[in-house]
Amino acid sequence: MGGNGWTQTGPYQRDLEAAFRRAQEAELAQDDHGFGPGRTVEELWLDPAWHEYIFTGGTGSVLDFPAMTDPSDTDDGPFMRPLSEAEIRAFAPDGRPTYADWDEALDSERLDFPDRAQGRCTVLYTDGEPTHIGYWGVTAD
């Protein structure tokens, strides 16, 4: 099997890791994937059954990653990694990509999907102001 690519957006926060956690909480509130309501993402990642679920199919969302790494981290997943400034400027020369810039870059493959069990994120701008974070990744299966 090969991993499945996915995209989603979440609200902007200056602290990207806090925004990532907020996006995970929102996603989990929408769908607990059969693991029962009231569990946190951290609790799920301590459960071997969750590991099996993620690594044999996954959610196709920010829930597929236990943590966010640094933009310079080159380790394999499963991690969410923000783009570096150079990676952002490669598809948005002004360094302030809009949703349309990001979406078009992914569609045209100017911005790559990562390898299986990995995710990426970047801040998205509206009228020059940060408003959202674009998340994308590939499931582990």
PyMOL commands that place a pseudoatom at each C-alpha (Angstrom):
pseudoatom trace, name=CA, resn=MET, resi=1, chain=A, elem=C, hetatm=0, pos=[0.000, 0.000, 0.000]
pseudoatom trace, name=CA, resn=GLY, resi=2, chain=A, elem=C, hetatm=0, pos=[1.018, 3.624, -0.396]
pseudoatom trace, name=CA, resn=GLY, resi=3, chain=A, elem=C, hetatm=0, pos=[0.213, 6.532, 1.850]
pseudoatom trace, name=CA, resn=ASN, resi=4, chain=A, elem=C, hetatm=0, pos=[-2.653, 8.881, 1.056]
pseudoatom trace, name=CA, resn=GLY, resi=5, chain=A, elem=C, hetatm=0, pos=[-2.078, 12.608, 0.796]
pseudoatom trace, name=CA, resn=TRP, resi=6, chain=A, elem=C, hetatm=0, pos=[-4.361, 15.029, 2.643]
pseudoatom trace, name=CA, resn=THR, resi=7, chain=A, elem=C, hetatm=0, pos=[-4.675, 18.750, 3.380]
pseudoatom trace, name=CA, resn=GLN, resi=8, chain=A, elem=C, hetatm=0, pos=[-6.484, 20.830, 5.974]
pseudoatom trace, name=CA, resn=THR, resi=9, chain=A, elem=C, hetatm=0, pos=[-6.321, 24.267, 7.531]
pseudoatom trace, name=CA, resn=GLY, resi=10, chain=A, elem=C, hetatm=0, pos=[-6.603, 25.556, 11.049]
pseudoatom trace, name=CA, resn=PRO, resi=11, chain=A, elem=C, hetatm=0, pos=[-6.662, 28.942, 12.739]
pseudoatom trace, name=CA, resn=TYR, resi=12, chain=A, elem=C, hetatm=0, pos=[-3.453, 30.921, 13.060]
pseudoatom trace, name=CA, resn=GLN, resi=13, chain=A, elem=C, hetatm=0, pos=[-1.585, 31.318, 16.311]
pseudoatom trace, name=CA, resn=ARG, resi=14, chain=A, elem=C, hetatm=0, pos=[1.886, 32.831, 16.594]
pseudoatom trace, name=CA, resn=ASP, resi=15, chain=A, elem=C, hetatm=0, pos=[3.008, 29.684, 18.441]
pseudoatom trace, name=CA, resn=LEU, resi=16, chain=A, elem=C, hetatm=0, pos=[2.808, 27.089, 15.660]
pseudoatom trace, name=CA, resn=GLU, resi=17, chain=A, elem=C, hetatm=0, pos=[3.001, 24.169, 18.067]
pseudoatom trace, name=CA, resn=ALA, resi=18, chain=A, elem=C, hetatm=0, pos=[0.064, 25.550, 20.075]
pseudoatom trace, name=CA, resn=ALA, resi=19, chain=A, elem=C, hetatm=0, pos=[-1.866, 26.029, 16.821]
pseudoatom trace, name=CA, resn=PHE, resi=20, chain=A, elem=C, hetatm=0, pos=[-1.063, 22.433, 15.851]
pseudoatom trace, name=CA, resn=ARG, resi=21, chain=A, elem=C, hetatm=0, pos=[-2.359, 21.159, 19.207]
pseudoatom trace, name=CA, resn=ARG, resi=22, chain=A, elem=C, hetatm=0, pos=[-5.492, 23.275, 18.807]
pseudoatom trace, name=CA, resn=ALA, resi=23, chain=A, elem=C, hetatm=0, pos=[-6.064, 21.833, 15.318]
pseudoatom trace, name=CA, resn=GLN, resi=24, chain=A, elem=C, hetatm=0, pos=[-5.613, 18.319, 16.717]
pseudoatom trace, name=CA, resn=GLU, resi=25, chain=A, elem=C, hetatm=0, pos=[-8.123, 18.981, 19.514]
pseudoatom trace, name=CA, resn=ALA, resi=26, chain=A, elem=C, hetatm=0, pos=[-10.655, 20.331, 17.016]
pseudoatom trace, name=CA, resn=GLU, resi=27, chain=A, elem=C, hetatm=0, pos=[-10.165, 17.339, 14.719]
pseudoatom trace, name=CA, resn=LEU, resi=28, chain=A, elem=C, hetatm=0, pos=[-10.517, 14.875, 17.604]
pseudoatom trace, name=CA, resn=ALA, resi=29, chain=A, elem=C, hetatm=0, pos=[-13.699, 16.625, 18.787]
pseudoatom trace, name=CA, resn=GLN, resi=30, chain=A, elem=C, hetatm=0, pos=[-15.192, 16.058, 15.310]
pseudoatom trace, name=CA, resn=ASP, resi=31, chain=A, elem=C, hetatm=0, pos=[-14.210, 12.383, 15.102]
pseudoatom trace, name=CA, resn=ASP, resi=32, chain=A, elem=C, hetatm=0, pos=[-12.707, 10.202, 17.835]
pseudoatom trace, name=CA, resn=HIS, resi=33, chain=A, elem=C, hetatm=0, pos=[-12.147, 7.412, 15.262]
pseudoatom trace, name=CA, resn=GLY, resi=34, chain=A, elem=C, hetatm=0, pos=[-13.820, 4.897, 17.547]
pseudoatom trace, name=CA, resn=PHE, resi=35, chain=A, elem=C, hetatm=0, pos=[-11.457, 5.457, 20.462]
pseudoatom trace, name=CA, resn=GLY, resi=36, chain=A, elem=C, hetatm=0, pos=[-14.105, 7.010, 22.694]
pseudoatom trace, name=CA, resn=PRO, resi=37, chain=A, elem=C, hetatm=0, pos=[-14.905, 10.590, 23.610]
pseudoatom trace, name=CA, resn=GLY, resi=38, chain=A, elem=C, hetatm=0, pos=[-12.967, 12.508, 26.229]
pseudoatom trace, name=CA, resn=ARG, resi=39, chain=A, elem=C, hetatm=0, pos=[-9.505, 11.201, 25.397]
pseudoatom trace, name=CA, resn=THR, resi=40, chain=A, elem=C, hetatm=0, pos=[-6.759, 13.670, 24.601]
pseudoatom trace, name=CA, resn=VAL, resi=41, chain=A, elem=C, hetatm=0, pos=[-4.359, 13.380, 21.685]
pseudoatom trace, name=CA, resn=GLU, resi=42, chain=A, elem=C, hetatm=0, pos=[-1.556, 12.760, 24.182]
pseudoatom trace, name=CA, resn=GLU, resi=43, chain=A, elem=C, hetatm=0, pos=[-3.529, 9.890, 25.753]
pseudoatom trace, name=CA, resn=LEU, resi=44, chain=A, elem=C, hetatm=0, pos=[-4.218, 8.378, 22.334]
pseudoatom trace, name=CA, resn=TRP, resi=45, chain=A, elem=C, hetatm=0, pos=[-0.529, 8.405, 21.443]
pseudoatom trace, name=CA, resn=LEU, resi=46, chain=A, elem=C, hetatm=0, pos=[0.175, 6.369, 24.604]
pseudoatom trace, name=CA, resn=ASP, resi=47, chain=A, elem=C, hetatm=0, pos=[-2.253, 3.665, 23.454]
pseudoatom trace, name=CA, resn=PRO, resi=48, chain=A, elem=C, hetatm=0, pos=[-0.709, 0.848, 21.335]
pseudoatom trace, name=CA, resn=ALA, resi=49, chain=A, elem=C, hetatm=0, pos=[-4.087, 0.407, 19.594]
pseudoatom trace, name=CA, resn=TRP, resi=50, chain=A, elem=C, hetatm=0, pos=[-3.846, 4.031, 18.376]
pseudoatom trace, name=CA, resn=HIS, resi=51, chain=A, elem=C, hetatm=0, pos=[-0.373, 3.332, 16.966]
pseudoatom trace, name=CA, resn=GLU, resi=52, chain=A, elem=C, hetatm=0, pos=[-1.743, 0.353, 15.079]
pseudoatom trace, name=CA, resn=TYR, resi=53, chain=A, elem=C, hetatm=0, pos=[-4.637, 2.463, 13.780]
pseudoatom trace, name=CA, resn=ILE, resi=54, chain=A, elem=C, hetatm=0, pos=[-2.365, 5.300, 12.623]
pseudoatom trace, name=CA, resn=PHE, resi=55, chain=A, elem=C, hetatm=0, pos=[0.305, 3.101, 11.053]
pseudoatom trace, name=CA, resn=THR, resi=56, chain=A, elem=C, hetatm=0, pos=[-2.141, 0.883, 9.148]
pseudoatom trace, name=CA, resn=GLY, resi=57, chain=A, elem=C, hetatm=0, pos=[-4.412, 3.602, 7.786]
pseudoatom trace, name=CA, resn=GLY, resi=58, chain=A, elem=C, hetatm=0, pos=[-4.403, 6.729, 9.845]
pseudoatom trace, name=CA, resn=THR, resi=59, chain=A, elem=C, hetatm=0, pos=[-6.853, 9.570, 9.990]
pseudoatom trace, name=CA, resn=GLY, resi=60, chain=A, elem=C, hetatm=0, pos=[-5.597, 11.642, 7.058]
pseudoatom trace, name=CA, resn=SER, resi=61, chain=A, elem=C, hetatm=0, pos=[-5.358, 14.626, 9.381]
pseudoatom trace, name=CA, resn=VAL, resi=62, chain=A, elem=C, hetatm=0, pos=[-3.204, 16.372, 11.973]
pseudoatom trace, name=CA, resn=LEU, resi=63, chain=A, elem=C, hetatm=0, pos=[-4.049, 13.509, 14.354]
pseudoatom trace, name=CA, resn=ASP, resi=64, chain=A, elem=C, hetatm=0, pos=[-1.551, 11.292, 12.510]
pseudoatom trace, name=CA, resn=PHE, resi=65, chain=A, elem=C, hetatm=0, pos=[1.377, 12.988, 14.272]
pseudoatom trace, name=CA, resn=PRO, resi=66, chain=A, elem=C, hetatm=0, pos=[2.356, 12.933, 17.952]
pseudoatom trace, name=CA, resn=ALA, resi=67, chain=A, elem=C, hetatm=0, pos=[4.505, 16.067, 17.821]
pseudoatom trace, name=CA, resn=MET, resi=68, chain=A, elem=C, hetatm=0, pos=[5.749, 19.031, 15.831]
pseudoatom trace, name=CA, resn=THR, resi=69, chain=A, elem=C, hetatm=0, pos=[9.437, 19.257, 15.042]
pseudoatom trace, name=CA, resn=ASP, resi=70, chain=A, elem=C, hetatm=0, pos=[11.718, 22.155, 14.148]
pseudoatom trace, name=CA, resn=PRO, resi=71, chain=A, elem=C, hetatm=0, pos=[11.805, 23.367, 10.514]
pseudoatom trace, name=CA, resn=SER, resi=72, chain=A, elem=C, hetatm=0, pos=[15.414, 22.170, 10.233]
pseudoatom trace, name=CA, resn=ASP, resi=73, chain=A, elem=C, hetatm=0, pos=[14.653, 18.643, 11.484]
pseudoatom trace, name=CA, resn=THR, resi=74, chain=A, elem=C, hetatm=0, pos=[15.252, 16.069, 8.758]
pseudoatom trace, name=CA, resn=ASP, resi=75, chain=A, elem=C, hetatm=0, pos=[14.259, 12.972, 10.741]
pseudoatom trace, name=CA, resn=ASP, resi=76, chain=A, elem=C, hetatm=0, pos=[11.608, 10.676, 9.320]
pseudoatom trace, name=CA, resn=GLY, resi=77, chain=A, elem=C, hetatm=0, pos=[8.095, 10.881, 10.712]
pseudoatom trace, name=CA, resn=PRO, resi=78, chain=A, elem=C, hetatm=0, pos=[5.670, 10.618, 12.162]
pseudoatom trace, name=CA, resn=PHE, resi=79, chain=A, elem=C, hetatm=0, pos=[6.055, 14.323, 12.810]
pseudoatom trace, name=CA, resn=MET, resi=80, chain=A, elem=C, hetatm=0, pos=[4.530, 17.582, 11.671]
pseudoatom trace, name=CA, resn=ARG, resi=81, chain=A, elem=C, hetatm=0, pos=[7.265, 19.950, 10.468]
pseudoatom trace, name=CA, resn=PRO, resi=82, chain=A, elem=C, hetatm=0, pos=[6.851, 23.648, 9.639]
pseudoatom trace, name=CA, resn=LEU, resi=83, chain=A, elem=C, hetatm=0, pos=[8.420, 24.748, 6.371]
pseudoatom trace, name=CA, resn=SER, resi=84, chain=A, elem=C, hetatm=0, pos=[11.678, 26.662, 6.523]
pseudoatom trace, name=CA, resn=GLU, resi=85, chain=A, elem=C, hetatm=0, pos=[11.815, 30.221, 5.200]
pseudoatom trace, name=CA, resn=ALA, resi=86, chain=A, elem=C, hetatm=0, pos=[13.612, 28.961, 2.072]
pseudoatom trace, name=CA, resn=GLU, resi=87, chain=A, elem=C, hetatm=0, pos=[10.916, 26.328, 1.449]
pseudoatom trace, name=CA, resn=ILE, resi=88, chain=A, elem=C, hetatm=0, pos=[8.201, 28.964, 1.786]
pseudoatom trace, name=CA, resn=ARG, resi=89, chain=A, elem=C, hetatm=0, pos=[9.933, 31.386, -0.582]
pseudoatom trace, name=CA, resn=ALA, resi=90, chain=A, elem=C, hetatm=0, pos=[10.369, 28.609, -3.165]
pseudoatom trace, name=CA, resn=PHE, resi=91, chain=A, elem=C, hetatm=0, pos=[6.606, 28.694, -3.823]
pseudoatom trace, name=CA, resn=ALA, resi=92, chain=A, elem=C, hetatm=0, pos=[5.728, 32.150, -2.416]
pseudoatom trace, name=CA, resn=PRO, resi=93, chain=A, elem=C, hetatm=0, pos=[8.606, 34.552, -3.180]
pseudoatom trace, name=CA, resn=ASP, resi=94, chain=A, elem=C, hetatm=0, pos=[7.214, 37.267, -0.884]
pseudoatom trace, name=CA, resn=GLY, resi=95, chain=A, elem=C, hetatm=0, pos=[7.251, 34.820, 2.059]
pseudoatom trace, name=CA, resn=ARG, resi=96, chain=A, elem=C, hetatm=0, pos=[3.531, 35.372, 2.743]
pseudoatom trace, name=CA, resn=PRO, resi=97, chain=A, elem=C, hetatm=0, pos=[1.597, 32.653, 0.929]
pseudoatom trace, name=CA, resn=THR, resi=98, chain=A, elem=C, hetatm=0, pos=[-2.156, 32.912, 0.652]
pseudoatom trace, name=CA, resn=TYR, resi=99, chain=A, elem=C, hetatm=0, pos=[-4.459, 29.916, 0.718]
pseudoatom trace, name=CA, resn=ALA, resi=100, chain=A, elem=C, hetatm=0, pos=[-4.649, 30.139, -3.089]
pseudoatom trace, name=CA, resn=ASP, resi=101, chain=A, elem=C, hetatm=0, pos=[-0.819, 30.202, -3.379]
pseudoatom trace, name=CA, resn=TRP, resi=102, chain=A, elem=C, hetatm=0, pos=[-0.511, 27.149, -1.140]
pseudoatom trace, name=CA, resn=ASP, resi=103, chain=A, elem=C, hetatm=0, pos=[-3.309, 25.225, -2.857]
pseudoatom trace, name=CA, resn=GLU, resi=104, chain=A, elem=C, hetatm=0, pos=[-1.936, 25.966, -6.331]
pseudoatom trace, name=CA, resn=ALA, resi=105, chain=A, elem=C, hetatm=0, pos=[1.613, 25.042, -5.286]
pseudoatom trace, name=CA, resn=LEU, resi=106, chain=A, elem=C, hetatm=0, pos=[0.423, 21.667, -4.001]
pseudoatom trace, name=CA, resn=ASP, resi=107, chain=A, elem=C, hetatm=0, pos=[-1.726, 21.063, -7.113]
pseudoatom trace, name=CA, resn=SER, resi=108, chain=A, elem=C, hetatm=0, pos=[1.134, 21.968, -9.458]
pseudoatom trace, name=CA, resn=GLU, resi=109, chain=A, elem=C, hetatm=0, pos=[3.679, 20.004, -7.393]
pseudoatom trace, name=CA, resn=ARG, resi=110, chain=A, elem=C, hetatm=0, pos=[5.836, 23.107, -6.883]
pseudoatom trace, name=CA, resn=LEU, resi=111, chain=A, elem=C, hetatm=0, pos=[5.266, 22.246, -3.234]
pseudoatom trace, name=CA, resn=ASP, resi=112, chain=A, elem=C, hetatm=0, pos=[5.750, 18.573, -2.505]
pseudoatom trace, name=CA, resn=PHE, resi=113, chain=A, elem=C, hetatm=0, pos=[3.818, 16.247, -0.296]
pseudoatom trace, name=CA, resn=PRO, resi=114, chain=A, elem=C, hetatm=0, pos=[6.237, 14.683, 2.192]
pseudoatom trace, name=CA, resn=ASP, resi=115, chain=A, elem=C, hetatm=0, pos=[7.074, 11.006, 2.452]
pseudoatom trace, name=CA, resn=ARG, resi=116, chain=A, elem=C, hetatm=0, pos=[4.710, 8.583, 4.155]
pseudoatom trace, name=CA, resn=ALA, resi=117, chain=A, elem=C, hetatm=0, pos=[4.009, 9.207, 7.864]
pseudoatom trace, name=CA, resn=GLN, resi=118, chain=A, elem=C, hetatm=0, pos=[5.123, 12.821, 7.619]
pseudoatom trace, name=CA, resn=GLY, resi=119, chain=A, elem=C, hetatm=0, pos=[3.374, 16.182, 7.664]
pseudoatom trace, name=CA, resn=ARG, resi=120, chain=A, elem=C, hetatm=0, pos=[4.190, 19.785, 6.845]
pseudoatom trace, name=CA, resn=CYS, resi=121, chain=A, elem=C, hetatm=0, pos=[2.654, 23.113, 7.737]
pseudoatom trace, name=CA, resn=THR, resi=122, chain=A, elem=C, hetatm=0, pos=[2.969, 26.780, 6.882]
pseudoatom trace, name=CA, resn=VAL, resi=123, chain=A, elem=C, hetatm=0, pos=[1.312, 30.025, 7.867]
pseudoatom trace, name=CA, resn=LEU, resi=124, chain=A, elem=C, hetatm=0, pos=[-1.216, 31.361, 5.319]
pseudoatom trace, name=CA, resn=TYR, resi=125, chain=A, elem=C, hetatm=0, pos=[-1.983, 35.045, 4.875]
pseudoatom trace, name=CA, resn=THR, resi=126, chain=A, elem=C, hetatm=0, pos=[-5.013, 37.112, 3.952]
pseudoatom trace, name=CA, resn=ASP, resi=127, chain=A, elem=C, hetatm=0, pos=[-4.379, 40.725, 2.925]
pseudoatom trace, name=CA, resn=GLY, resi=128, chain=A, elem=C, hetatm=0, pos=[-0.811, 40.406, 4.238]
pseudoatom trace, name=CA, resn=GLU, resi=129, chain=A, elem=C, hetatm=0, pos=[-1.875, 39.243, 7.714]
pseudoatom trace, name=CA, resn=PRO, resi=130, chain=A, elem=C, hetatm=0, pos=[-1.478, 35.706, 9.089]
pseudoatom trace, name=CA, resn=THR, resi=131, chain=A, elem=C, hetatm=0, pos=[-4.909, 34.102, 9.367]
pseudoatom trace, name=CA, resn=HIS, resi=132, chain=A, elem=C, hetatm=0, pos=[-4.572, 30.332, 8.980]
pseudoatom trace, name=CA, resn=ILE, resi=133, chain=A, elem=C, hetatm=0, pos=[-2.131, 27.494, 8.992]
pseudoatom trace, name=CA, resn=GLY, resi=134, chain=A, elem=C, hetatm=0, pos=[-2.109, 25.059, 6.119]
pseudoatom trace, name=CA, resn=TYR, resi=135, chain=A, elem=C, hetatm=0, pos=[-1.362, 21.459, 7.100]
pseudoatom trace, name=CA, resn=TRP, resi=136, chain=A, elem=C, hetatm=0, pos=[-0.667, 18.624, 4.700]
pseudoatom trace, name=CA, resn=GLY, resi=137, chain=A, elem=C, hetatm=0, pos=[0.791, 15.176, 4.893]
pseudoatom trace, name=CA, resn=VAL, resi=138, chain=A, elem=C, hetatm=0, pos=[0.746, 11.570, 3.865]
pseudoatom trace, name=CA, resn=THR, resi=139, chain=A, elem=C, hetatm=0, pos=[-0.631, 8.673, 5.877]
pseudoatom trace, name=CA, resn=ALA, resi=140, chain=A, elem=C, hetatm=0, pos=[1.722, 5.913, 7.041]
pseudoatom trace, name=CA, resn=ASP, resi=141, chain=A, elem=C, hetatm=0, pos=[-0.053, 2.964, 5.398]
for i in range(1, 141): cmd.bond("trace and resi %d" % i, "trace and resi %d" % (i + 1))
show_as sticks, trace
zoom trace
